[in-house]
């Protein structure tokens, strides 16, 4: 199948974890690329399994630096997607240097041995977390961290049931899909883990629990009710911030859920895989949530956007399963992943990226609010730290999902990449190391892309 031809069955519907890759806009975009790029995309489509959110790909990349991707045709594109791994931008010199030095010193450590890098990295993760968090297990992916959390919750409580949220994404492995709530990943895959109860996310509380400012309190009460009537829930697994659609919860929500967990003997597991590491203005997101979870899953940018690295950070008293294998991974104590992680933490602290995220949030929110005031197709603007969501509405006879797809490709044509979440939310995830001028230029592109989509023009004027 040519990369220029969409697959017969689309990978997702209107509300999905990200923009699908099978729309007519994707086909038109690929058809407009240069012949060399199309040839590489055809080769990619020939060798890789096709799946939504991936193959056919958007473009071919030959370089990445700072806030930019560099395509095979030489274009420089602001990367406001980055799979949420690029808090430090692409190829941060400190991370690259740490990895080069580590390759010369110790490239691999079998899991039955240890190394200074892994111990130092785990200790830093524990020290940065709030008490009583402090014990760590290093794993190669965020989905693996979620799997370890589910196993540890079973051992710690003697139960297997979980409560999680519809629309949430916790990874694409079957155990992570079971607690996740994305139809795109759950549909037609057969039986999932038993006992995985789901509730609406806070962003939809008003739809189910009353259209007022008490809706999320009622949702928290409902979660408490589910734990009470089930009586044997091991864990509540949740994103502290709904990432795909950029929906921070109202103050006090998670503190109320944590109190219910303590009352009913369940554990609270936060999936901070995309949202931690200064992205939201604090190293851990739970620092802003008014409660301390029992476990925290980390990943994505933990490896500096260069090597896969994730971790599970848990309460110290949950070190209760020494005779079983919680996460028996070949690269459990990776010297490379640990060196990258230590470098990431050092850069966050040295360059003040927590404060930088808050400043980008202030500037970006003001700019996006002004844009929303001028454009009636924008239904809402949301942000936490340096992560922004611009939600579109149906307007002028154009469905929000169609408009969002057009804005995506109009922005790409002008040099800005981002993700569409939930079918209608433009999610903007800039590197925290971006300059003020670059940030302003990228938002200029977004503004032009919204105008172009309104006029039906996909490419630059």
C-alpha positions, 0 to 999 in steps of 0.5 A: 500500500502506498503511503499516499493511500489511506487504509480502508478502515480508519484507526479511530473515530472523532474522539481519540487519543490523538489525531488519526492518520487516515483522514482525507487531509492526511492523504492530501498532505502526503500527496503534496510532499516532494518525491524523495519524502514520499518514497521514504514514506512508501518504504516505511508503509511497506515494512511496518505494520499499519496502525492508527496514530502512526503509519502512514506517517506525516513526513520524514525527519533527518534531524531534531534540535531544540524546539525544531524537527528538520525534515528530509526536504530541509524544512524546520518545524516547531515541535509542539507534540514531541510525544511529550518526551521533549521537556528539554527540547530535542538533543539537549547538549547535557543529556547527549554528553552524559550518554556519550560518556556513559557509553564509554564507561558502562553501556549495559548492566544485567538486572541481577547486578547494580551500578552507581548510575542506577542507584543515584538515579533512583535515589534522586527520584525518591528524594524529589517525591513527597513523603512517604514516597521513596522506593523506586523500580526502573522499567523501560516504558511507561506502560510497563510502569503501569503494569508493575503498579497493578501487580504491586497493588494486588500484592499489597491489598490482596485484591484485584479490582481497579477504578479508572476513568473513561477516555484515559490513556495509560499505555497500549499494553493489554493490562494498561489498556484494561485500566485505560478508557480509550475505545481506540485501544480497547475495541475488538481486542477481546477479553481484558483484565477482569475487575476494571471498573470505570467512571467518567473523568472530571472533565465530563462530570457536569454531563453526568452529575449536574451542570454546576460547580458541585459536579466534580464533588458528586463524581468524587462521591460516586468513586467513593460509592463504587469503592464502598459497594465493591468492597474489594478495590485494590487501586484507583488508577488515574491521570492527575491531569487528563492529558489528551484534552488538557483538563486539570481537575478542580482544586480538592478533587484528588484530595477527596479521592485520596481520602476515599482510598484511605477509608476503603483500603485502596491505593491511589496510582497517578499516571504522570508519564507525560505530565511530570518533569517540570512540564506542568510547573512542578517536578511531580504533578501531584505537588499541585494536587493537594494529596500524595498518591501511593504510587507514581508512574513516570516515563516519556521525557525521563530519558531526555527524549533520547532513550526509553526510560520509565520508573515507578515511585511508591510509598516506602512501606510498599516494598512488600514483594521481595519473593516475586517478580514485579517487573522482570525487565532486561534493561531494569537498571540501565546505565544509559537510561539512568545517566539520561535521567540524572542529566534531565533532573540536573538540567531541570534544576540548573535551568529553572524549568519549573519556573519556565513552565509557569512563565510560558503558561502565563504568556501562552494563556494570555495569547490564546485567550485573546485569540479565543476572543477573536475567533468564535470557533474556539470553545475553550482554552485550558492549560496547566504549566506549559501545556495548552488545549484549544478546544474547537466547537462546531461553527459555520457549518463545519464540524469541530473535528473537521476543522481541527484536522484542517488546522493541523495540516495548515499549521504543518504547512506553515511550520508547526506540529501539534496533536489533536486530542479528543477529536477537537482539542488542539494540544500545544506542548512546547519544549520548556527550553524554547525561546520567547521569540520562538514561542511567539512565532509558533503561536503566530503560525497557529493563528494563521492556521486557524484563519486558513482552515476557516477559509478552506486553505490548507497551505500557506497563502 
